[in-house]
Structure formats: structure tokens, C-alpha cells
Amino acid sequence: MTVPPNTPVSCDVLVIGGGIAGLSLAAELAVAHGADVVLVEAEQTLAYHTSSRSARQLIPSYGPLPVQDLTLRTLALIRSAEAELSAPVLTPRSFLLIGDEESVRDRASTHMHPVMPAEALGLAPELKPGAFTAAGLDTTSVACDTDALLEYHRQRLCSAGGRIMTGQRVREAGRREGPAAGLWEVAAQGSRFRAQTVINAAGAWADGIAEIFGARPLGLTPFRRTAAVVDVERPLAEGAPMVADAGDRFYYRPEGQQVLISPSESEPSVAEDARPRPTDVQALVELVNSVTTMGITGVSRAWTGLRTETQDGLPVVGPDPAVQGFFWLAGQGGYGFQTSSGIAELAAGILVGTEAENPLSRTLSPARITV
């Protein structure tokens, strides 16, 4: 979308952030509620940061109970959407959790059932028998074509008249006075916007965006999460599960004839375009080689994303308690894709007034957070 210089772009809702969270809510508001939506992204491409660096796995047993509920709703909504698509977004891929009995028990949920080590070794024969003493299996877990899901939401938004502008880093914001009193006036990189409501879906930059709008930051913390695709001597079998250590030391899953691996690290970071550190990747390769017989022979590519969390580990969804017309959609942590459609549905309902009294709305409200 191009706009003449100095001409403000007017809309009902301005969404700041072009990752899966902002894109799915923008599409929901435009399609289901007829809102005039403009989405702005600071980078030149959508989903440049965390959303393009996903593990591409949706796991109903992963995360706190509200996250699990949102995951189930997201899966149902995606499966419904697949009827409109030429290829499926979701494909079966189980999730196998391994570790000692206490750590597996602490991480298990109603969506996961315990399996004996011998059964776990049958499902993942590349594991060395002494690497774990307990296991849990989530057969409801699925692989997700995240690129297709992002494109689905983009097309929905555009087909409903929504507008997308990239390369628009928000710099200033304030309330207008006079005839347009009450509207937000927002200045970005070479463009100006006027909107009734602003959605803060800026991921690791969400607290910084809040300050621009005069809202109190919520103490959101970005954490590094590194991953690499590696070549192996013995590729995993077709249909092999994703395997994760219950102590959060690593996870891995098939990636064609290669394998995706991650150290599952939780190292705080500043909001940045995070990059992998070669020493971290090498330590991960050595760890995975020590617990499996895959035989990693080289690193094909590696990347690092930022997953941003609140103090209590739950997303923050809802209107700011002190700043009118400013709505939070942040803190999804490592649950961004697996909660995206469910959160978009909930957030849109809060904005139009149909979900204000939903217990989940109160659970995720920014008003719960004290800093």
C-alpha cells in the first residue's frame, strides 16, 4: 500500500506488529466484524522476527491450562479453515516428552499419557536407553505449516479490505483534539495514521510501544530460543515424533531427511534481531549426539528467535486499564502459533464487547499485572 506524503491513513483499528498474533487478529477483525483495519510492521517483510523462527509444532499438552485451552480452540479453527485451502496446514506428528519421573510428571497434562521407556524407544529408536527413565506421549500434537497459516491470514485480511504497510516503525503517538478528538494520531517511518483503537502486537518491542502511547510497561521479557537444522548419519523415520527433554535441555524433530534441534534455552535478551552463537550451536550438537544415535555430521543452518513472556507466563490480551483505545496483544511466549487463532477470536470478542465477561478474558487481562 502506498500513501501520498503527509496524508494520514485513517482506520478503525491500527495493528502494530506483523507477526502471527497481529496478522491473525487483524484478519479476524476485518472478516468477522467488518472493521477497517490497517496493519503496520516495522520491518520490510511480515513475520520477520519470532514468527518466522518457529518450531512449527502445535502441542496441546504444552503450557499452562489457559494456553492449552487456547491451543485446542486454535486447532479447531485451523481445521475448519483448511476446508477453504488447497493443502492442509496441520499434519499429524506426536510429541514425546522424556526425562526422569518427577520432571515428566510435572510437565504432563490431560493431553498426554505416560508410556514406558521401552515404548518410547520404539517410537524414537534413536534415543539411547540410558538417556531417560520416564516418558509421556501427546498424540494430539501436530506439525504446522506456519508459512501457509500466515499467508491464509494475510489473504483474509486483504480480501476484507484490510491494508498492510511494512517498513513502518512507530515513533510517536498522541490523542487528537478538535473535530477528531479521541482518535489516535500515530507517526511512523514516513507515514501518519489516525485510528480509534490501537492494537499492540509488537512482540519483544511491546513494552516500548506502550511507552510511546503513554501506557505503563508490563515488564515483558524477551528470551532467546535458538534452533538449527542439521545433517545426520541416520535420518529419523517418516512419522517420527518430536522429542523434548522435560528438563528443557533440548528438543528435536524431523525436517525431511534432516533434523531440527534446539537447546530450549531461556536466556533473557534485549529486544533485537537475535542471532545464533556458534558456541551455543556446537554445545547443542554435542548434547544431542550424547543422548541419541542420529550422528549429527554438520549444521545446515541456524537461527535465534525471541519469545516474550509476562511474569506469570500467560499472554496479555485486553484493553490497557489506564489508556483508552490502547489494546494489548503480547507475551505469547513460546505459544504464539499454537494459540494464535484462539487468541484472535477472544481478542476480537473483547474489542466488540461479546467476550468482556469471559473468565479467560479476566485471566489474560493486562490489569492483572503489577510491576
C-alpha positions as CSV (number, residue, x, y, z in Angstrom):
1,M,0.0,0.0,0.0
2,T,1.3,3.4,-0.9
3,V,0.1,6.7,0.5
4,P,0.8,10.3,-0.7
5,P,3.3,12.2,1.5
6,N,1.8,13.8,4.6
7,T,-1.6,12.2,4.0
8,P,-2.8,10.5,7.2
9,V,-4.1,7.0,6.8
10,S,-7.4,6.7,8.7
11,C,-8.9,3.4,10.0
12,D,-11.0,1.9,12.8
13,V,-8.1,-0.2,14.1
14,L,-4.4,0.2,13.7
15,V,-2.5,-3.1,14.5
16,I,1.2,-2.6,15.3
17,G,3.1,-5.8,14.6
18,G,3.0,-8.2,11.5
19,G,3.7,-11.5,13.2
20,I,1.2,-14.3,13.7
21,A,-0.5,-12.5,16.6
22,G,-1.1,-9.2,14.9
23,L,-1.9,-10.7,11.5
24,S,-4.5,-13.2,12.8
25,L,-6.3,-10.6,14.9
26,A,-6.3,-8.1,12.1
27,A,-7.9,-10.7,9.8
28,E,-10.4,-11.7,12.4
29,L,-11.5,-8.1,13.0
30,A,-11.8,-7.3,9.3
31,V,-13.5,-10.5,8.2
32,A,-15.8,-11.4,11.2
33,H,-16.6,-7.9,12.4
34,G,-16.2,-5.7,9.3
35,A,-13.6,-3.4,10.9
36,D,-11.5,-1.1,8.8
37,V,-8.0,-2.4,9.7
38,V,-4.5,-1.2,8.9
39,L,-1.6,-3.3,10.0
40,V,1.9,-1.8,10.2
41,E,5.1,-3.7,10.5
42,A,8.5,-2.1,11.4
43,E,10.4,-4.5,9.1
44,Q,10.2,-4.7,5.4
45,T,8.5,-8.1,5.5
46,L,5.8,-9.6,7.6
47,A,6.7,-12.2,10.3
48,Y,10.4,-11.3,10.1
49,H,11.2,-12.0,13.8
50,T,9.8,-14.7,16.1
51,S,7.0,-15.8,13.7
52,S,9.5,-16.8,11.0
53,R,11.6,-18.7,13.5
54,S,9.0,-21.2,14.9
55,A,9.4,-24.9,15.7
56,R,6.3,-25.4,13.6
57,Q,4.7,-27.7,16.1
58,L,1.3,-27.2,17.9
59,I,1.3,-29.2,21.2
60,P,-2.0,-29.2,23.3
61,S,-0.1,-30.6,26.3
62,Y,2.4,-27.7,26.2
63,G,1.9,-24.7,28.5
64,P,-0.4,-23.6,31.4
65,L,-4.1,-24.6,31.3
66,P,-5.3,-21.3,29.7
67,V,-2.7,-21.8,26.9
68,Q,-3.8,-25.4,26.4
69,D,-7.4,-24.3,26.1
70,L,-6.5,-21.7,23.5
71,T,-4.4,-24.3,21.7
72,L,-7.4,-26.6,21.3
73,R,-9.5,-23.7,20.1
74,T,-6.8,-22.7,17.6
75,L,-6.6,-26.3,16.3
76,A,-10.4,-26.4,15.8
77,L,-10.4,-23.1,13.9
78,I,-7.5,-24.0,11.7
79,R,-9.1,-27.4,10.8
80,S,-12.2,-25.5,9.9
81,A,-10.2,-23.1,7.7
82,E,-8.5,-26.0,5.9
83,A,-11.7,-26.6,4.1
84,E,-11.0,-23.4,2.1
85,L,-7.4,-24.3,1.4
86,S,-5.8,-26.4,-1.4
87,A,-3.4,-28.1,1.1
88,P,-3.6,-29.0,4.8
89,V,-1.9,-26.7,7.3
90,L,-1.8,-29.4,10.0
91,T,-0.3,-32.9,9.7
92,P,0.0,-35.5,12.5
93,R,3.2,-35.5,14.5
94,S,3.2,-36.8,18.1
95,F,5.1,-35.2,20.9
96,L,7.3,-37.4,23.1
97,L,8.5,-36.0,26.5
98,I,11.4,-37.7,28.1
99,G,13.3,-37.3,31.4
100,D,13.2,-38.6,35.0
101,E,9.8,-39.5,36.6
102,E,9.5,-36.3,38.6
103,S,10.2,-33.9,35.7
104,V,7.9,-35.8,33.2
105,R,5.1,-35.9,35.8
106,D,5.5,-32.1,36.4
107,R,5.2,-31.3,32.7
108,A,2.5,-33.8,31.8
109,S,-1.2,-32.8,31.3
110,T,-4.5,-34.2,30.5
111,H,-3.5,-34.2,26.8
112,M,-0.5,-36.5,27.5
113,H,-0.4,-40.1,28.7
114,P,2.6,-41.9,30.3
115,V,4.4,-44.5,28.3
116,M,7.0,-47.0,29.4
117,P,10.6,-46.4,28.4
118,A,10.5,-49.4,26.1
119,E,7.5,-48.0,24.2
120,A,9.2,-44.6,24.0
121,L,12.3,-46.3,22.5
122,G,10.0,-48.0,20.0
123,L,8.7,-44.6,18.9
124,A,12.1,-42.9,18.9
125,P,14.7,-45.7,18.5
126,E,17.4,-43.1,18.0
127,L,17.3,-42.4,21.8
128,K,20.0,-44.1,23.9
129,P,18.3,-46.3,26.5
130,G,20.1,-44.7,29.4
131,A,19.1,-41.1,28.4
132,F,15.8,-41.2,30.3
133,T,13.7,-43.2,32.8
134,A,10.2,-41.9,32.1
135,A,8.2,-40.6,29.2
136,G,4.9,-39.1,28.2
137,L,3.2,-39.0,24.8
138,D,0.8,-36.4,23.3
139,T,-0.8,-38.0,20.2
140,T,-2.9,-34.9,19.6
141,S,0.2,-32.8,18.7
142,V,0.5,-31.8,15.1
143,A,3.1,-30.3,12.7
144,C,2.0,-26.9,11.3
145,D,2.8,-25.3,8.0
146,T,3.4,-21.8,9.6
147,D,4.1,-20.1,6.2
148,A,0.7,-21.3,4.9
149,L,-1.1,-20.2,8.1
150,L,0.5,-16.7,7.9
151,E,-0.5,-16.5,4.2
152,Y,-4.0,-17.6,5.0
153,H,-4.5,-14.7,7.5
154,R,-2.8,-12.2,5.1
155,Q,-5.2,-13.2,2.3
156,R,-8.2,-13.0,4.6
157,L,-7.2,-9.5,5.8
158,C,-6.6,-8.2,2.3
159,S,-9.8,-9.7,0.8
160,A,-11.8,-7.9,3.5
161,G,-10.3,-4.6,2.6
162,G,-7.6,-4.6,5.3
163,R,-4.4,-2.7,4.5
164,I,-0.8,-3.7,5.2
165,M,2.1,-1.4,5.4
166,T,5.7,-2.6,6.0
167,G,8.8,-0.6,6.9
168,Q,6.7,1.4,9.3
169,R,8.4,1.7,12.7
170,V,6.1,3.6,15.1
171,R,7.9,6.6,16.6
172,E,5.3,9.0,18.1
173,A,1.6,8.9,19.2
174,G,-0.9,11.1,20.8
175,R,-4.6,11.9,21.1
176,R,-6.1,14.4,18.6
177,E,-8.0,17.4,19.7
178,G,-10.7,19.4,17.9
179,P,-13.2,17.8,15.5
180,A,-11.2,14.5,15.5
181,A,-10.9,14.4,19.3
182,G,-10.4,11.0,20.8
183,L,-8.6,9.5,17.8
184,W,-5.0,8.3,18.0
185,E,-2.6,10.2,15.8
186,V,0.4,7.9,15.1
187,A,3.6,8.8,13.4
188,A,5.7,6.1,11.8
189,Q,8.6,5.9,9.3
190,G,7.3,8.4,6.7
191,S,3.6,7.8,7.4
192,R,0.9,9.1,9.7
193,F,-2.2,7.2,10.9
194,R,-5.4,8.0,12.6
195,A,-7.3,5.3,14.4
196,Q,-9.9,4.8,17.1
197,T,-8.1,1.8,18.5
198,V,-4.5,0.7,18.5
199,I,-3.5,-3.0,19.0
200,N,-0.1,-3.5,20.5
201,A,1.1,-6.8,18.9
202,A,4.8,-5.8,18.7
203,G,6.2,-8.9,20.4
204,A,9.6,-8.2,22.0
205,W,9.0,-4.5,21.4
206,A,5.6,-4.3,23.0
207,D,6.7,-2.5,26.2
208,G,8.5,0.1,24.2
209,I,5.4,0.7,22.1
210,A,3.3,1.0,25.2
211,E,5.6,3.9,26.4
212,I,5.1,5.7,23.1
213,F,1.3,5.6,23.8
214,G,1.6,6.7,27.4
215,A,0.8,3.3,28.8
216,R,2.7,1.6,31.7
217,P,5.1,-1.1,30.5
218,L,4.2,-4.6,31.8
219,G,7.7,-5.9,32.4
220,L,7.7,-8.2,29.4
221,T,10.9,-10.1,29.0
222,P,12.2,-11.4,25.7
223,F,14.1,-14.8,25.9
224,R,16.4,-16.2,23.3
225,R,15.5,-19.5,21.6
226,T,18.0,-21.0,19.2
227,A,17.4,-23.7,16.7
228,A,19.4,-25.4,13.9
229,V,18.7,-27.8,11.1
230,V,21.4,-30.4,11.0
231,D,22.6,-33.3,8.7
232,V,22.7,-36.7,10.3
233,E,24.1,-40.1,9.5
234,R,20.8,-41.9,10.4
235,P,17.7,-39.8,9.5
236,L,14.6,-40.2,11.6
237,A,11.9,-42.4,10.4
238,E,8.9,-41.0,8.5
239,G,6.3,-40.1,11.0
240,A,8.8,-39.9,13.9
241,P,7.6,-37.8,16.9
242,M,9.0,-34.5,18.1
243,V,11.1,-35.4,21.2
244,A,11.7,-33.0,24.1
245,D,13.6,-33.2,27.3
246,A,11.4,-32.5,30.3
247,G,14.3,-30.6,31.9
248,D,14.2,-28.1,29.0
249,R,17.7,-29.0,27.8
250,F,16.8,-29.8,24.2
251,Y,14.2,-30.8,21.7
252,Y,14.3,-32.2,18.1
253,R,12.1,-33.3,15.3
254,P,12.3,-34.5,11.7
255,E,12.9,-31.9,9.0
256,G,12.8,-34.0,5.9
257,Q,16.0,-36.0,5.8
258,Q,17.5,-33.6,8.2
259,V,16.7,-32.9,11.9
260,L,15.7,-29.6,13.6
261,I,17.3,-29.3,17.0
262,S,17.0,-26.7,19.8
263,P,18.6,-26.2,23.2
264,S,15.2,-24.8,24.6
265,E,17.3,-22.1,26.3
266,S,15.6,-19.3,28.4
267,E,18.2,-16.6,28.4
268,P,16.9,-13.0,28.8
269,S,17.6,-10.7,25.9
270,V,17.1,-7.1,24.8
271,A,14.6,-6.6,22.0
272,E,16.7,-7.2,18.9
273,D,17.2,-9.1,15.7
274,A,18.6,-12.1,17.6
275,R,21.4,-14.2,16.0
276,P,22.7,-17.6,17.0
277,R,26.0,-18.0,18.7
278,P,28.3,-20.7,17.2
279,T,29.4,-21.9,20.7
280,D,25.7,-22.5,21.7
281,V,25.0,-24.4,18.5
282,Q,28.1,-26.6,18.9
283,A,27.2,-27.4,22.6
284,L,23.7,-28.3,21.4
285,V,25.1,-30.7,18.7
286,E,27.3,-32.4,21.3
287,L,24.4,-32.8,23.7
288,V,22.0,-34.3,21.2
289,N,24.8,-36.6,20.0
290,S,25.3,-37.7,23.6
291,V,21.7,-38.8,24.0
292,T,20.9,-40.1,20.5
293,T,22.4,-42.3,17.8
294,M,21.5,-40.0,14.9
295,G,25.1,-38.9,14.4
296,I,25.0,-35.2,13.6
297,T,27.5,-34.5,10.9
298,G,27.0,-30.8,10.2
299,V,24.9,-27.7,10.7
300,S,22.9,-26.7,7.6
301,R,21.5,-23.5,9.0
302,A,20.8,-22.0,12.5
303,W,18.7,-19.1,13.8
304,T,17.6,-17.5,17.0
305,G,14.2,-16.0,17.8
306,L,12.8,-14.1,20.8
307,R,9.9,-15.4,22.8
308,T,8.5,-12.7,25.0
309,E,6.9,-13.6,28.4
310,T,5.0,-11.9,31.2
311,Q,5.8,-12.5,34.8
312,D,3.2,-15.2,35.2
313,G,3.9,-16.9,31.8
314,L,0.5,-16.2,30.4
315,P,-0.3,-14.0,27.3
316,V,-1.6,-10.5,27.9
317,V,-4.8,-9.8,26.0
318,G,-7.1,-6.9,26.6
319,P,-7.5,-3.1,26.9
320,D,-5.0,-1.1,28.9
321,P,-6.5,-0.3,32.3
322,A,-5.4,3.4,32.1
323,V,-5.1,4.4,28.4
324,Q,-8.3,4.4,26.4
325,G,-8.2,2.9,22.9
326,F,-4.9,1.0,23.6
327,F,-5.2,-2.8,23.5
328,W,-2.5,-5.3,24.4
329,L,-1.8,-8.5,22.4
330,A,1.5,-9.6,23.7
331,G,3.5,-12.0,25.9
332,Q,2.6,-15.2,24.0
333,G,6.0,-16.7,24.9
334,G,6.6,-19.9,23.0
335,Y,2.9,-20.4,22.3
336,G,2.4,-17.9,19.5
337,F,1.3,-20.1,16.7
338,Q,-0.5,-22.7,18.8
339,T,-2.7,-20.0,20.5
340,S,-3.0,-17.6,17.6
341,S,-6.4,-18.2,16.2
342,G,-8.0,-18.8,19.6
343,I,-6.5,-15.6,20.9
344,A,-7.5,-13.6,17.8
345,E,-11.1,-14.8,18.3
346,L,-11.0,-13.9,22.0
347,A,-9.4,-10.5,21.5
348,A,-11.8,-9.6,18.7
349,G,-14.7,-10.5,21.0
350,I,-13.3,-8.3,23.8
351,L,-12.9,-5.4,21.4
352,V,-16.5,-5.7,20.2
353,G,-17.9,-6.4,23.7
354,T,-19.0,-10.0,23.3
355,E,-16.2,-11.6,25.4
356,A,-15.7,-9.0,28.1
357,E,-17.1,-11.2,30.9
358,N,-15.4,-14.4,29.7
359,P,-13.3,-15.8,32.6
360,L,-10.4,-16.2,30.2
361,S,-10.6,-12.5,29.4
362,R,-10.1,-11.7,33.0
363,T,-7.3,-14.2,33.3
364,L,-5.3,-12.7,30.4
365,S,-6.2,-9.0,31.1
366,P,-3.3,-6.6,31.4
367,A,-5.0,-5.3,34.6
368,R,-3.7,-8.4,36.4
369,I,-0.1,-7.4,36.0
370,T,1.6,-5.2,38.7
371,V,5.1,-4.1,38.0
